[in-house]
Amino acid sequence: MTHRVKLPLLLAAVIALCACTNFVKASVATLAAAQGFIAQAQTNHKAQCTAAPTTPFPCVMINQAVDAQNVAVSALETYCQVPVAPTPEMLSSQGSTACNPNPTAKQILVAALSNLGAIVAQYKAQSGGQP
């Protein structure tokens, strides 16, 4: 498996430190849940997908989920107008505001989260709910 999720562990810490909107908190919760499921699926199918990475299920679908997760993280970065893993200097210059919502980017984030959810749901349907 060559695809890796770019969701850094700092995501939860950065968002937890801010007075974020419920929308941002829900977005982060969705990303974290998907990250956990995808990471477990990668672990569970590592040998199979290393040997036959083009197997449609689960290998290709896991890679699709990773790609969708990365797009959703990028959409959150765009919506909040800061990198998910900002530098200490950036955090100190912005105070406790780790998300400065960009309303024009909200639809992109919603679409990215919807796409991620659809891929994970399809994976769960094919796997009986197991990663």
Secondary structure, DSSP 8 states (H G I E B T S, - for coil): --------THHHHHHHTS---HHHHHHHHHHHHHHHHHHHHHHHTHHHHHH-TT-IIIIIHHHHHHHHHHHHHHHHHHHHTS-SS--HHHHHHHTT------GGGHHHHHHHHHHHHHHHHHHHHHHTT--
